Amino acid sequence: SIQGYFTSNAIIEVGGPYPATISRADWPALISRAWHLAEQIEVYDRGHDLTLNKEDGTARLEVALEVQARVAGEESRQVEGYQLDWRKEGGTWRIHRVTRLETIRNPSSTPIQ
């Protein structure tokens, strides 16, 4: 389960078209809906930066992700920036917060070559 990668009190802030903050209880329904609607989803890392703070057991990953999807026969591509804050929970690194930083390129823009 994807929930195993997150802390028990994780916060997901992705913004529109979804609610500003998504609770853990909402994840299964959202993931199921995306899985059901999408004919294809591909995600690519287009650059990242990891900062580790050993003193307090936290880390921050800033990443640009390209998402290519086909839904109802229509293809879209976009590149979005995300920040993932990690902390150790029970000795295991887990994601504590996900924040969408910005849309770098949206589906209506010129296709990525």
N, CA, C and O atoms as a Tinker XYZ file with bonds, in Angstrom:
   452  protein
     1  N      0.835000   -1.187000    0.000000    73     2
     2  CA     0.000000    0.000000    0.000000    64     1     3
     3  C      0.878000    1.248000    0.000000    63     2     4     5
     4  O      1.899000    1.302000    0.687000    81     3
     5  N      0.480000    2.228000   -0.759000    73     3     6
     6  CA     1.237000    3.481000   -0.847000    64     5     7
     7  C      1.260000    4.200000    0.492000    63     6     8     9
     8  O      2.195000    4.953000    0.764000    81     7
     9  N      0.261000    3.990000    1.330000    73     7    10
    10  CA     0.212000    4.659000    2.623000    64     9    11
    11  C      1.396000    4.283000    3.506000    63    10    12    13
    12  O      1.759000    5.048000    4.400000    81    11
    13  N      2.004000    3.128000    3.277000    73    11    14
    14  CA     3.145000    2.686000    4.060000    64    13    15
    15  C      4.381000    3.545000    3.875000    63    14    16    17
    16  O      5.312000    3.465000    4.677000    81    15
    17  N      4.409000    4.365000    2.833000    73    15    18
    18  CA     5.541000    5.247000    2.582000    64    17    19
    19  C      5.418000    6.577000    3.314000    63    18    20    21
    20  O      6.340000    7.391000    3.280000    81    19
    21  N      4.285000    6.803000    3.975000    73    19    22
    22  CA     3.992000    8.077000    4.616000    64    21    23
    23  C      3.889000    7.921000    6.125000    63    22    24    25
    24  O      3.551000    6.848000    6.627000    81    23
    25  N      4.185000    9.011000    6.853000    73    23    26
    26  CA     4.010000    9.001000    8.303000    64    25    27
    27  C      2.519000    8.895000    8.625000    63    26    28    29
    28  O      1.666000    9.130000    7.769000    81    27
    29  N      2.227000    8.543000    9.856000    73    27    30
    30  CA     0.835000    8.363000   10.255000    64    29    31
    31  C      0.040000    9.662000   10.218000    63    30    32    33
    32  O     -1.187000    9.623000   10.130000    81    31
    33  N      0.716000   10.822000   10.283000    73    31    34
    34  CA     0.015000   12.105000   10.253000    64    33    35
    35  C      0.445000   12.955000    9.057000    63    34    36    37
    36  O      0.525000   14.179000    9.168000    81    35
    37  N      0.718000   12.326000    7.931000    73    35    38
    38  CA     1.218000   13.019000    6.739000    64    37    39
    39  C      0.210000   14.046000    6.220000    63    38    40    41
    40  O     -1.002000   13.889000    6.365000    81    39
    41  N      0.751000   15.096000    5.614000    73    39    42
    42  CA    -0.049000   16.167000    5.029000    64    41    43
    43  C      0.288000   16.235000    3.549000    63    42    44    45
    44  O      1.460000   16.297000    3.178000    81    43
    45  N     -0.739000   16.224000    2.702000    73    43    46
    46  CA    -0.546000   16.311000    1.261000    64    45    47
    47  C     -1.227000   17.595000    0.788000    63    46    48    49
    48  O     -2.439000   17.752000    0.933000    81    47
    49  N     -0.436000   18.516000    0.218000    73    47    50
    50  CA    -0.954000   19.797000   -0.259000    64    49    51
    51  C     -0.671000   19.890000   -1.762000    63    50    52    53
    52  O      0.410000   20.316000   -2.169000    81    51
    53  N     -1.633000   19.495000   -2.569000    73    51    54
    54  CA    -1.412000   19.483000   -4.009000    64    53    55
    55  C     -2.144000   20.596000   -4.731000    63    54    56    57
    56  O     -1.748000   20.960000   -5.838000    81    55
    57  N     -3.184000   21.143000   -4.156000    73    55    58
    58  CA    -3.926000   22.213000   -4.803000    64    57    59
    59  C     -4.762000   21.710000   -5.966000    63    58    60    61
    60  O     -4.830000   20.507000   -6.220000    81    59
    61  N     -5.403000   22.645000   -6.678000    73    59    62
    62  CA    -6.361000   22.342000   -7.747000    64    61    63
    63  C     -5.818000   21.383000   -8.780000    63    62    64    65
    64  O     -4.626000   21.408000   -9.087000    81    63
    65  N     -6.671000   20.544000   -9.316000    73    63    66
    66  CA    -8.126000   20.528000   -9.152000    64    65    67
    67  C     -8.585000   19.775000   -7.907000    63    66    68    69
    68  O     -9.785000   19.565000   -7.725000    81    67
    69  N     -7.669000   19.375000   -7.063000    73    67    70
    70  CA    -8.014000   18.627000   -5.849000    64    69    71
    71  C     -8.147000   19.587000   -4.675000    63    70    72    73
    72  O     -7.747000   20.748000   -4.766000    81    71
    73  N     -8.708000   19.101000   -3.575000    73    71    74
    74  CA    -8.748000   19.967000   -2.378000    64    73    75
    75  C     -7.332000   20.402000   -2.014000    63    74    76    77
    76  O     -6.362000   19.706000   -2.309000    81    75
    77  N     -7.227000   21.562000   -1.369000    73    75    78
    78  CA    -5.912000   22.115000   -1.022000    64    77    79
    79  C     -5.080000   21.127000   -0.206000    63    78    80    81
    80  O     -3.873000   21.013000   -0.419000    81    79
    81  N     -5.709000   20.416000    0.719000    73    79    82
    82  CA    -5.016000   19.433000    1.545000    64    81    83
    83  C     -5.795000   18.125000    1.488000    63    82    84    85
    84  O     -7.019000   18.113000    1.620000    81    83
    85  N     -5.077000   17.030000    1.292000    73    83    86
    86  CA    -5.706000   15.708000    1.195000    64    85    87
    87  C     -5.313000   14.912000    2.427000    63    86    88    89
    88  O     -4.131000   14.797000    2.750000    81    87
    89  N     -6.299000   14.367000    3.109000    73    87    90
    90  CA    -6.019000   13.558000    4.296000    64    89    91
    91  C     -5.715000   12.122000    3.883000    63    90    92    93
    92  O     -6.054000   11.694000    2.780000    81    91
    93  N     -5.075000   11.388000    4.781000    73    91    94
    94  CA    -4.770000    9.971000    4.518000    64    93    95
    95  C     -6.037000    9.184000    4.205000    63    94    96    97
    96  O     -6.008000    8.264000    3.388000    81    95
    97  N     -7.131000    9.531000    4.837000    73    95    98
    98  CA    -8.383000    8.811000    4.627000    64    97    99
    99  C     -8.888000    8.973000    3.194000    63    98   100   101
   100  O     -9.595000    8.102000    2.688000    81    99
   101  N     -8.530000   10.084000    2.531000    73    99   102
   102  CA    -8.998000   10.348000    1.169000    64   101   103
   103  C     -8.141000    9.682000    0.098000    63   102   104   105
   104  O     -8.587000    9.547000   -1.041000    81   103
   105  N     -6.917000    9.262000    0.437000    73   103   106
   106  CA    -5.995000    8.728000   -0.561000    64   105   107
   107  C     -6.533000    7.533000   -1.329000    63   106   108   109
   108  O     -6.484000    7.538000   -2.559000    81   107
   109  N     -7.046000    6.506000   -0.654000    73   107   110
   110  CA    -7.487000    5.330000   -1.410000    64   109   111
   111  C     -8.517000    5.656000   -2.488000    63   110   112   113
   112  O     -8.447000    5.118000   -3.593000    81   111
   113  N     -9.473000    6.531000   -2.176000    73   111   114
   114  CA   -10.497000    6.885000   -3.165000    64   113   115
   115  C     -9.891000    7.646000   -4.338000    63   114   116   117
   116  O    -10.241000    7.381000   -5.488000    81   115
   117  N     -8.983000    8.591000   -4.066000    73   115   118
   118  CA    -8.359000    9.359000   -5.141000    64   117   119
   119  C     -7.484000    8.477000   -6.029000    63   118   120   121
   120  O     -7.519000    8.590000   -7.254000    81   119
   121  N     -6.707000    7.607000   -5.411000    73   119   122
   122  CA    -5.839000    6.714000   -6.181000    64   121   123
   123  C     -6.678000    5.747000   -7.008000    63   122   124   125
   124  O     -6.365000    5.487000   -8.170000    81   123
   125  N     -7.726000    5.224000   -6.423000    73   123   126
   126  CA    -8.615000    4.304000   -7.142000    64   125   127
   127  C     -9.263000    4.997000   -8.335000    63   126   128   129
   128  O     -9.354000    4.422000   -9.420000    81   127
   129  N     -9.710000    6.229000   -8.133000    73   127   130
   130  CA   -10.347000    6.982000   -9.223000    64   129   131
   131  C     -9.347000    7.226000  -10.357000    63   130   132   133
   132  O     -9.677000    7.028000  -11.526000    81   131
   133  N     -8.135000    7.652000  -10.018000    73   131   134
   134  CA    -7.115000    7.890000  -11.046000    64   133   135
   135  C     -6.787000    6.599000  -11.784000    63   134   136   137
   136  O     -6.656000    6.595000  -13.008000    81   135
   137  N     -6.657000    5.508000  -11.042000    73   135   138
   138  CA    -6.341000    4.205000  -11.635000    64   137   139
   139  C     -7.444000    3.773000  -12.595000    63   138   140   141
   140  O     -7.169000    3.218000  -13.659000    81   139
   141  N     -8.686000    4.030000  -12.215000    73   139   142
   142  CA    -9.841000    3.629000  -13.023000    64   141   143
   143  C     -9.966000    4.482000  -14.286000    63   142   144   145
   144  O    -10.266000    3.951000  -15.355000    81   143
   145  N     -9.744000    5.785000  -14.183000    73   143   146
   146  CA    -9.947000    6.699000  -15.306000    64   145   147
   147  C     -8.793000    6.702000  -16.295000    63   146   148   149
   148  O     -9.007000    6.848000  -17.499000    81   147
   149  N     -7.582000    6.544000  -15.802000    73   147   150
   150  CA    -6.410000    6.679000  -16.668000    64   149   151
   151  C     -6.142000    5.400000  -17.437000    63   150   152   153
   152  O     -6.122000    4.305000  -16.875000    81   151
   153  N     -5.937000    5.562000  -18.732000    73   151   154
   154  CA    -5.527000    4.438000  -19.566000    64   153   155
   155  C     -4.023000    4.224000  -19.438000    63   154   156   157
   156  O     -3.523000    3.109000  -19.580000    81   155
   157  N     -3.311000    5.325000  -19.164000    73   155   158
   158  CA    -1.860000    5.249000  -19.038000    64   157   159
   159  C     -1.377000    6.428000  -18.200000    63   158   160   161
   160  O     -1.832000    7.556000  -18.390000    81   159
   161  N     -0.467000    6.170000  -17.285000    73   159   162
   162  CA     0.194000    7.222000  -16.518000    64   161   163
   163  C      1.673000    6.878000  -16.456000    63   162   164   165
   164  O      2.049000    5.782000  -16.042000    81   163
   165  N      2.509000    7.823000  -16.870000    73   163   166
   166  CA     3.946000    7.660000  -16.781000    64   165   167
   167  C      4.505000    8.871000  -16.048000    63   166   168   169
   168  O      4.106000   10.003000  -16.322000    81   167
   169  N      5.431000    8.639000  -15.116000    73   167   170
   170  CA     6.021000    9.711000  -14.325000    64   169   171
   171  C      7.535000    9.628000  -14.479000    63   170   172   173
   172  O      8.134000    8.563000  -14.328000    81   171
   173  N      8.150000   10.794000  -14.787000    73   171   174
   174  CA     9.595000   10.859000  -14.985000    64   173   175
   175  C     10.195000   11.931000  -14.082000    63   174   176   177
   176  O      9.621000   13.008000  -13.924000    81   175
   177  N     11.337000   11.639000  -13.496000    73   175   178
   178  CA    12.095000   12.597000  -12.694000    64   177   179
   179  C     12.850000   13.494000  -13.668000    63   178   180   181
   180  O     13.674000   13.014000  -14.446000    81   179
   181  N     12.572000   14.793000  -13.626000    73   179   182
   182  CA    13.238000   15.748000  -14.514000    64   181   183
   183  C     14.217000   16.641000  -13.763000    63   182   184   185
   184  O     14.628000   17.687000  -14.267000    81   183
   185  N     14.586000   16.226000  -12.560000    73   183   186
   186  CA    15.567000   16.960000  -11.768000    64   185   187
   187  C     15.156000   16.973000  -10.312000    63   186   188   189
   188  O     13.979000   17.127000   -9.986000    81   187
   189  N     16.139000   16.809000   -9.436000    73   187   190
   190  CA    15.824000   16.792000   -8.014000    64   189   191
   191  C     17.015000   17.272000   -7.189000    63   190   192   193
   192  O     18.159000   17.281000   -7.644000    81   191
   193  N     16.700000   17.669000   -5.959000    73   191   194
   194  CA    17.713000   18.122000   -5.012000    64   193   195
   195  C     17.314000   17.603000   -3.643000    63   194   196   197
   196  O     16.198000   17.857000   -3.188000    81   195
   197  N     18.208000   16.880000   -2.979000    73   195   198
   198  CA    17.940000   16.289000   -1.673000    64   197   199
   199  C     18.825000   16.951000   -0.632000    63   198   200   201
   200  O     20.040000   17.048000   -0.808000    81   199
   201  N     18.205000   17.413000    0.467000    73   199   202
   202  CA    18.924000   17.990000    1.598000    64   201   203
   203  C     18.642000   17.130000    2.816000    63   202   204   205
   204  O     17.485000   16.941000    3.190000    81   203
   205  N     19.685000   16.610000    3.433000    73   203   206
   206  CA    19.553000   15.726000    4.597000    64   205   207
   207  C     20.008000   16.468000    5.837000    63   206   208   209
   208  O     21.087000   17.060000    5.846000    81   207
   209  N     19.189000   16.442000    6.895000    73   207   210
   210  CA    19.540000   17.041000    8.174000    64   209   211
   211  C     19.625000   15.921000    9.201000    63   210   212   213
   212  O     18.619000   15.523000    9.788000    81   211
   213  N     20.843000   15.416000    9.412000    73   211   214
   214  CA    21.033000   14.280000   10.321000    64   213   215
   215  C     20.745000   14.640000   11.775000    63   214   216   217
   216  O     20.382000   13.775000   12.572000    81   215
   217  N     20.907000   15.913000   12.120000    73   215   218
   218  CA    20.705000   16.329000   13.510000    64   217   219
   219  C     19.282000   16.091000   13.996000    63   218   220   221
   220  O     19.077000   15.625000   15.117000    81   219
   221  N     18.302000   16.407000   13.162000    73   219   222
   222  CA    16.922000   16.212000   13.602000    64   221   223
   223  C     16.203000   15.089000   12.848000    63   222   224   225
   224  O     14.991000   14.926000   12.987000    81   223
   225  N     16.948000   14.318000   12.053000    73   223   226
   226  CA    16.365000   13.164000   11.367000    64   225   227
   227  C     15.320000   13.533000   10.335000    63   226   228   229
   228  O     14.305000   12.851000   10.196000    81   227
   229  N     15.573000   14.637000    9.597000    73   227   230
   230  CA    14.649000   15.051000    8.546000    64   229   231
   231  C     15.404000   15.186000    7.225000    63   230   232   233
   232  O     16.631000   15.273000    7.194000    81   231
   233  N     14.649000   15.201000    6.159000    73   231   234
   234  CA    15.219000   15.404000    4.830000    64   233   235
   235  C     14.183000   16.121000    3.982000    63   234   236   237
   236  O     12.982000   16.016000    4.228000    81   235
   237  N     14.658000   16.852000    2.980000    73   235   238
   238  CA    13.759000   17.546000    2.054000    64   237   239
   239  C     14.202000   17.216000    0.630000    63   238   240   241
   240  O     15.369000   17.372000    0.271000    81   239
   241  N     13.241000   16.758000   -0.167000    73   239   242
   242  CA    13.479000   16.461000   -1.575000    64   241   243
   243  C     12.632000   17.401000   -2.403000    63   242   244   245
   244  O     11.407000   17.409000   -2.290000    81   243
   245  N     13.291000   18.200000   -3.242000    73   243   246
   246  CA    12.577000   19.023000   -4.212000    64   245   247
   247  C     12.784000   18.362000   -5.565000    63   246   248   249
   248  O     13.914000   18.085000   -5.967000    81   247
   249  N     11.685000   18.113000   -6.261000    73   247   250
   250  CA    11.745000   17.345000   -7.491000    64   249   251
   251  C     10.818000   17.939000   -8.547000    63   250   252   253
   252  O      9.728000   18.423000   -8.242000    81   251
   253  N     11.277000   17.889000   -9.790000    73   251   254
   254  CA    10.436000   18.242000  -10.928000    64   253   255
   255  C     10.017000   16.936000  -11.582000    63   254   256   257
   256  O     10.860000   16.150000  -12.016000    81   255
   257  N      8.713000   16.708000  -11.649000    73   255   258
   258  CA     8.179000   15.471000  -12.221000    64   257   259
   259  C      7.417000   15.766000  -13.495000    63   258   260   261
   260  O      6.565000   16.654000  -13.529000    81   259
   261  N      7.728000   15.019000  -14.543000    73   259   262
   262  CA     6.938000   15.080000  -15.768000    64   261   263
   263  C      5.924000   13.950000  -15.702000    63   262   264   265
   264  O      6.280000   12.787000  -15.512000    81   263
   265  N      4.659000   14.308000  -15.862000    73   263   266
   266  CA     3.591000   13.320000  -15.843000    64   265   267
   267  C      2.957000   13.290000  -17.225000    63   266   268   269
   268  O      2.481000   14.306000  -17.730000    81   267
   269  N      2.961000   12.107000  -17.825000    73   267   270
   270  CA     2.300000   11.893000  -19.107000    64   269   271
   271  C      1.131000   10.958000  -18.835000    63   270   272   273
   272  O      1.299000    9.892000  -18.243000    81   271
   273  N     -0.054000   11.369000  -19.275000    73   271   274
   274  CA    -1.241000   10.566000  -19.000000    64   273   275
   275  C     -2.136000   10.508000  -20.225000    63   274   276   277
   276  O     -2.138000   11.410000  -21.062000    81   275
   277  N     -2.898000    9.423000  -20.309000    73   275   278
   278  CA    -3.935000    9.291000  -21.330000    64   277   279
   279  C     -5.215000    8.939000  -20.596000    63   278   280   281
   280  O     -5.318000    7.892000  -19.956000    81   279
   281  N     -6.185000    9.831000  -20.701000    73   279   282
   282  CA    -7.484000    9.651000  -20.056000    64   281   283
   283  C     -8.551000    9.849000  -21.114000    63   282   284   285
   284  O     -8.585000   10.878000  -21.789000    81   283
   285  N     -9.425000    8.860000  -21.258000    73   283   286
   286  CA   -10.510000    8.911000  -22.245000    64   285   287
   287  C     -9.969000    9.233000  -23.641000    63   286   288   289
   288  O    -10.587000    9.982000  -24.398000    81   287
   289  N     -8.815000    8.664000  -23.968000    73   287   290
   290  CA    -8.229000    8.830000  -25.289000    64   289   291
   291  C     -7.463000   10.121000  -25.490000    63   290   292   293
   292  O     -6.833000   10.295000  -26.533000    81   291
   293  N     -7.493000   11.033000  -24.530000    73   291   294
   294  CA    -6.781000   12.301000  -24.656000    64   293   295
   295  C     -5.480000   12.247000  -23.872000    63   294   296   297
   296  O     -5.454000   11.829000  -22.715000    81   295
   297  N     -4.395000   12.677000  -24.521000    73   295   298
   298  CA    -3.089000   12.654000  -23.878000    64   297   299
   299  C     -2.757000   14.027000  -23.316000    63   298   300   301
   300  O     -3.112000   15.055000  -23.893000    81   299
   301  N     -2.075000   14.026000  -22.187000    73   299   302
   302  CA    -1.613000   15.282000  -21.600000    64   301   303
   303  C     -0.225000   15.060000  -21.023000    63   302   304   305
   304  O      0.156000   13.945000  -20.665000    81   303
   305  N      0.515000   16.154000  -20.944000    73   303   306
   306  CA     1.843000   16.157000  -20.337000    64   305   307
   307  C      1.969000   17.416000  -19.518000    63   306   308   309
   308  O      1.521000   18.485000  -19.933000    81   307
   309  N      2.565000   17.294000  -18.378000    73   307   310
   310  CA     2.879000   18.482000  -17.609000    64   309   311
   311  C      4.066000   18.192000  -16.721000    63   310   312   313
   312  O      4.330000   17.046000  -16.358000    81   311
   313  N      4.772000   19.244000  -16.379000    73   311   314
   314  CA     5.899000   19.143000  -15.467000    64   313   315
   315  C      5.555000   19.995000  -14.259000    63   314   316   317
   316  O      5.239000   21.178000  -14.385000    81   315
   317  N      5.621000   19.377000  -13.083000    73   315   318
   318  CA     5.279000   20.069000  -11.852000    64   317   319
   319  C      6.395000   19.898000  -10.834000    63   318   320   321
   320  O      7.090000   18.883000  -10.808000    81   319
   321  N      6.549000   20.922000   -9.993000    73   319   322
   322  CA     7.520000   20.859000   -8.919000    64   321   323
   323  C      6.849000   20.439000   -7.622000    63   322   324   325
   324  O      5.750000   20.893000   -7.305000    81   323
   325  N      7.515000   19.570000   -6.878000    73   323   326
   326  CA     7.015000   19.105000   -5.581000    64   325   327
   327  C      8.124000   19.165000   -4.550000    63   326   328   329
   328  O      9.306000   19.019000   -4.863000    81   327
   329  N      7.711000   19.382000   -3.317000    73   327   330
   330  CA     8.621000   19.303000   -2.179000    64   329   331
   331  C      8.123000   18.183000   -1.276000    63   330   332   333
   332  O      6.964000   18.178000   -0.862000    81   331
   333  N      9.000000   17.238000   -0.973000    73   331   334
   334  CA     8.657000   16.135000   -0.082000    64   333   335
   335  C      9.520000   16.245000    1.165000    63   334   336   337
   336  O     10.748000   16.188000    1.091000    81   335
   337  N      8.872000   16.402000    2.305000    73   335   338
   338  CA     9.578000   16.445000    3.579000    64   337   339
   339  C      9.493000   15.065000    4.213000    63   338   340   341
   340  O      8.411000   14.495000    4.356000    81   339
   341  N     10.644000   14.542000    4.586000    73   339   342
   342  CA    10.761000   13.194000    5.151000    64   341   343
   343  C     11.176000   13.290000    6.608000    63   342   344   345
   344  O     11.844000   14.242000    7.013000    81   343
   345  N     10.777000   12.306000    7.388000    73   343   346
   346  CA    11.297000   12.167000    8.753000    64   345   347
   347  C     11.309000   10.689000    9.104000    63   346   348   349
   348  O     10.611000    9.870000    8.506000    81   347
   349  N     12.121000   10.387000   10.087000    73   347   350
   350  CA    12.201000    8.995000   10.528000    64   349   351
   351  C     11.046000    8.712000   11.480000    63   350   352   353
   352  O     10.780000    9.470000   12.413000    81   351
   353  N     10.376000    7.609000   11.218000    73   351   354
   354  CA     9.289000    7.153000   12.071000    64   353   355
   355  C      9.547000    5.680000   12.344000    63   354   356   357
   356  O      9.483000    4.852000   11.436000    81   355
   357  N      9.836000    5.360000   13.585000    73   355   358
   358  CA    10.150000    3.973000   13.928000    64   357   359
   359  C     11.402000    3.473000   13.247000    63   358   360   361
   360  O     11.511000    2.286000   12.942000    81   359
   361  N     12.368000    4.380000   13.001000    73   359   362
   362  CA    13.624000    3.994000   12.371000    64   361   363
   363  C     13.568000    3.910000   10.857000    63   362   364   365
   364  O     14.575000    3.595000   10.222000    81   363
   365  N     12.406000    4.187000   10.261000    73   363   366
   366  CA    12.233000    4.119000    8.809000    64   365   367
   367  C     11.924000    5.506000    8.261000    63   366   368   369
   368  O     11.099000    6.230000    8.819000    81   367
   369  N     12.592000    5.879000    7.159000    73   367   370
   370  CA    12.299000    7.154000    6.509000    64   369   371
   371  C     10.920000    7.082000    5.881000    63   370   372   373
   372  O     10.626000    6.171000    5.107000    81   371
   373  N     10.066000    8.056000    6.222000    73   371   374
   374  CA     8.723000    8.136000    5.650000    64   373   375
   375  C      8.434000    9.597000    5.265000    63   374   376   377
   376  O      8.979000   10.530000    5.854000    81   375
   377  N      7.579000    9.763000    4.280000    73   375   378
   378  CA     7.197000   11.097000    3.818000    64   377   379
   379  C      6.214000   11.689000    4.822000    63   378   380   381
   380  O      5.207000   11.071000    5.168000    81   379
   381  N      6.530000   12.902000    5.283000    73   379   382
   382  CA     5.672000   13.583000    6.259000    64   381   383
   383  C      4.777000   14.637000    5.593000    63   382   384   385
   384  O      3.638000   14.844000    6.011000    81   383
   385  N      5.295000   15.294000    4.567000    73   383   386
   386  CA     4.519000   16.339000    3.903000    64   385   387
   387  C      4.888000   16.368000    2.425000    63   386   388   389
   388  O      6.058000   16.253000    2.060000    81   387
   389  N      3.870000   16.525000    1.584000    73   387   390
   390  CA     4.072000   16.723000    0.154000    64   389   391
   391  C      3.398000   18.046000   -0.205000    63   390   392   393
   392  O      2.228000   18.268000    0.106000    81   391
   393  N      4.162000   18.920000   -0.866000    73   391   394
   394  CA     3.630000   20.221000   -1.263000    64   393   395
   395  C      3.905000   20.421000   -2.747000    63   394   396   397
   396  O      5.046000   20.304000   -3.195000    81   395
   397  N      2.856000   20.724000   -3.510000    73   395   398
   398  CA     3.065000   21.060000   -4.919000    64   397   399
   399  C      3.575000   22.482000   -4.980000    63   398   400   401
   400  O      2.936000   23.402000   -4.469000    81   399
   401  N      4.730000   22.662000   -5.608000    73   399   402
   402  CA     5.368000   23.974000   -5.664000    64   401   403
   403  C      4.839000   24.808000   -6.816000    63   402   404   405
   404  O      4.476000   25.969000   -6.631000    81   403
   405  N      4.793000   24.221000   -8.003000    73   403   406
   406  CA     4.343000   24.970000   -9.168000    64   405   407
   407  C      4.167000   24.030000  -10.355000    63   406   408   409
   408  O      4.728000   22.935000  -10.402000    81   407
   409  N      3.372000   24.497000  -11.308000    73   407   410
   410  CA     3.288000   23.814000  -12.587000    64   409   411
   411  C      4.276000   24.492000  -13.505000    63   410   412   413
   412  O      4.158000   25.681000  -13.800000    81   411
   413  N      5.246000   23.729000  -13.951000    73   411   414
   414  CA     6.296000   24.272000  -14.801000    64   413   415
   415  C      5.821000   24.316000  -16.258000    63   414   416   417
   416  O      6.119000   25.258000  -16.992000    81   415
   417  N      5.083000   23.290000  -16.657000    73   415   418
   418  CA     4.510000   23.237000  -18.004000    64   417   419
   419  C      3.208000   22.479000  -17.902000    63   418   420   421
   420  O      3.168000   21.367000  -17.376000    81   419
   421  N      2.140000   23.078000  -18.406000    73   419   422
   422  CA     0.847000   22.399000  -18.321000    64   421   423
   423  C      0.469000   21.744000  -19.642000    63   422   424   425
   424  O      1.122000   21.994000  -20.655000    81   423
   425  N     -0.566000   20.915000  -19.655000    73   423   426
   426  CA    -0.910000   20.144000  -20.857000    64   425   427
   427  C     -1.276000   21.013000  -22.056000    63   426   428   429
   428  O     -1.128000   20.569000  -23.194000    81   427
   429  N     -1.746000   22.233000  -21.834000    73   427   430
   430  CA    -2.155000   23.064000  -22.979000    64   429   431
   431  C     -0.984000   23.758000  -23.652000    63   430   432   433
   432  O     -1.155000   24.389000  -24.695000    81   431
   433  N      0.201000   23.650000  -23.071000    73   431   434
   434  CA     1.368000   24.296000  -23.658000    64   433   435
   435  C      1.957000   23.431000  -24.761000    63   434   436   437
   436  O      1.473000   22.332000  -25.031000    81   435
   437  N      2.991000   23.933000  -25.382000    73   435   438
   438  CA     3.662000   23.196000  -26.447000    64   437   439
   439  C      4.154000   21.845000  -25.914000    63   438   440   441
   440  O      4.758000   21.792000  -24.843000    81   439
   441  N      3.908000   20.765000  -26.640000    73   439   442
   442  CA     4.344000   19.436000  -26.170000    64   441   443
   443  C      5.849000   19.378000  -25.933000    63   442   444   445
   444  O      6.631000   20.019000  -26.634000    81   443
   445  N      6.226000   18.612000  -24.949000    73   443   446
   446  CA     7.642000   18.384000  -24.644000    64   445   447
   447  C      8.201000   17.411000  -25.672000    63   446   448   449
   448  O      7.603000   16.362000  -25.912000    81   447
   449  N      9.315000   17.730000  -26.272000    73   447   450
   450  CA     9.915000   16.848000  -27.286000    64   449   451
   451  C     10.993000   16.006000  -26.687000    63   450   452
   452  O     11.610000   15.203000  -27.387000    81   451
